[in-house]
Amino acid sequence: MTKESFIELIGKLKSNSDTIHQAYKLKIDLVDFTDPWENIITTLLEEVFTKDGCDTIEWWVYEDGRNAWYADKTPIPLDTEEDLYNFLVEEGYVKEKEDQIEKIFDYINKRKKFHSDAQQHTNDISFHSGAESELLDMEIHILKKILNK
């Protein structure tokens, strides 16, 4: 999900939530009407964000989550949808990048296994040079650093 799409979506969710809240103050209960749609949106957000990320989004949209602090009491700027997006990205609450990296990591491991199997079943000099294996190890090392594993 792009930052622009996120900002637009969360802005609309927040506006809708505010409208529903205003209607509720006038004794008009729209929850039964709006809950199914909000559940659909939540399901889609769960495809992009971690559970903690979705919890943070719901808190921000539905509970007016503008005041938050890090453990060291430093305020977290969450005044706008863009602030929220930046926080989610910085805290690692976005699945997209991690999922893509995990897929690359799996692919590299499959290549490494293929290389190992081929090395056992062939006398081809190129498989015994070790250069391919070292390259694969380096790729895995870089991905582990990116994933902080």
Residue, then its C-alpha position, 0 to 999 in steps of 0.5 A: m500500500t502506498k503512503e498516498s493510498f494509506i493517507e486517503l483510506i485512513g482519512k476516509l475511515k476517520s471522517n466516517s467514524d466522526t460522522i457515525h459518532q455525531a449521529y450517535k450523539l443525536k440518538i441515531d445508531l448506525v453501528d449495525f449498518t457500518d460494522p460489516w464494512e469496517n470489518i471488510i476494511t480491517t480484513l484488508l488492512e490485516e493483509v498489509f499491517t501486522k496485528d500491532g499495526c492494525d491495533t494502532i490504526e484502530w486506536w488512532v481512527y476510533e479512539d482519537g489516538r493522537n497522544a502517544w509516547y515511547a517508553d522513554k516518555t518522548p512524544i510520538p507525533l501522530d497528528t496526521e494520517e501521514d504521521l501515523y503511516n510514518f510511525l507504522v513503517e518506522e516501528g516495522y508494522v508493515k508486512e509488505k516489505e517483510d513478506q517480500i524479503e521472506k520470499i527472497f530469503d526462501y528463494i535463496n535458500k532453495r538456490k543454496k539447496f540446489h547448489s548443494d545437491a548439484q555439488q554432490h551429484t556432479n563432477d562439474i568444476s564450477f560447482h566446486s569453486g565455492a563462489e556460488s555458495e559464498l554469494l548465497d551466504m552473503e545474500i542470506h547475511i544481508l537479508k538477515k540484517i534487513l530483517n534484524k534476525 
